């Protein structure tokens, strides 16, 4: 069976007590949904290394001030192919840093919890953002 591992990175920043979350849309814009940053894990990488690399490549942010394993893995099987998605939270270091989206992205924007929850298409992503939000709020 062929298998690949994908990291789904929920980037957030803390503005006072209220976190905001970064969502991206891929090209072409009209065919895509708002999603977290994601990347294919390389065989030599840990979950955290893949998250840092993916965020750097997709939106140009530096390594996080904090990274959280949300301990939510989702497996999707299509015939002899299996994809395992791993969710992590990624706290940015600076609130004012400008994003540098890659050419594969059509848009990137910061959303509050209510907006992001309603914007996400996948139930797995809604579970992940809910877990991250209550983890972040619990530590505030």
C-alpha positions in Angstrom: 0.0 0.0 0.0 1.3 3.5 -0.9 1.2 5.9 1.9 2.0 9.6 2.4 2.0 11.8 5.5 0.8 15.4 5.3 1.1 18.1 8.0 -1.8 20.5 8.4 -0.5 23.6 10.1 -2.9 26.0 11.9 -0.8 29.2 12.2 -2.0 31.6 14.9 -1.0 34.8 16.5 -1.9 36.1 19.9 -3.4 39.7 20.0 -4.1 40.3 23.7 -6.4 37.5 24.8 -7.8 36.9 21.4 -6.0 34.6 19.0 -6.4 35.0 15.2 -5.7 32.2 12.7 -4.2 32.2 9.3 -6.0 30.6 6.4 -4.9 30.3 2.8 -6.5 29.6 -0.6 -4.6 27.9 -3.4 -4.7 28.7 -7.1 -7.0 28.9 -8.8 -9.0 30.9 -6.3 -12.4 30.0 -7.6 -11.8 26.2 -7.2 -10.3 26.3 -3.7 -11.4 26.5 -0.1 -9.9 28.3 2.9 -7.5 25.8 4.5 -4.6 25.7 6.9 -1.1 25.7 5.5 -0.1 22.1 4.6 2.8 20.2 3.3 4.0 16.7 2.4 6.2 15.3 5.1 9.6 14.1 3.9 10.9 10.7 5.1 13.7 12.3 7.2 11.5 14.9 8.9 9.7 15.0 12.2 6.2 16.4 12.4 7.5 19.7 13.7 10.3 20.0 11.1 7.7 19.4 8.3 5.5 22.1 9.9 8.3 24.7 10.1 9.4 24.0 6.5 5.9 24.1 5.1 5.0 27.4 6.8 8.3 28.9 5.6 7.7 27.8 2.0 4.0 28.6 1.8 3.9 32.0 3.6 7.5 33.0 4.5 7.2 33.0 8.3 10.1 32.2 10.5 10.2 29.3 13.0 7.4 29.5 15.6 7.6 30.8 19.2 5.5 27.7 20.1 4.4 24.6 18.2 1.6 22.3 19.5 0.9 18.7 18.4 -2.9 18.7 18.4 -2.8 14.9 18.5 -5.4 14.6 15.8 -4.5 12.3 12.9 -6.9 11.6 10.0 -6.5 8.7 7.6 -8.1 8.7 4.2 -7.9 5.6 2.0 -8.5 5.5 -1.7 -7.9 2.0 -3.1 -4.3 1.1 -2.5 -3.4 4.7 -1.5 -3.5 6.0 2.1 -3.0 9.6 3.3 -2.4 10.4 6.9 -2.9 14.1 7.9 -1.3 15.4 11.1 -2.6 18.6 12.7 -0.4 21.1 14.5 -0.7 24.6 16.0 2.0 27.1 15.1 2.3 30.3 17.1 4.0 33.1 15.1 6.8 35.1 16.7 5.7 38.6 15.7 2.3 40.0 15.2 3.4 42.6 12.6 5.4 40.4 10.2 4.3 40.6 6.6 3.3 37.4 4.9 5.2 36.3 1.8 2.7 33.9 0.1 4.2 31.5 -2.4 3.0 31.5 -6.0 0.7 28.5 -5.4 -1.4 30.6 -3.1 -4.2 32.9 -4.3 -4.9 34.5 -0.9 -4.0 34.4 2.8 -5.9 36.1 5.6 -6.2 36.2 9.4 -9.5 35.2 10.9 -11.0 35.1 14.3 -12.3 31.7 15.6 -15.9 32.1 14.6 -15.0 33.1 11.0 -12.4 30.4 10.6 -14.7 27.7 12.0 -17.4 28.7 9.4 -14.9 29.0 6.6 -13.4 25.5 6.9 -14.7 22.9 4.5 -13.4 19.7 6.2 -14.8 18.4 9.5 -11.3 17.3 10.5 -10.1 20.8 10.2 -13.0 22.2 12.3 -12.1 19.7 15.0 -8.4 20.7 14.8 -9.1 24.5 15.0 -11.5 23.9 17.9 -8.9 21.9 19.9 -6.3 24.5 19.2 -8.5 27.4 20.1 -9.5 26.0 23.4 -5.9 25.0 24.1 -4.7 28.6 23.4 -7.5 30.2 25.3 -6.9 27.9 28.2 -3.3 29.1 28.4 -4.2 32.8 28.1 
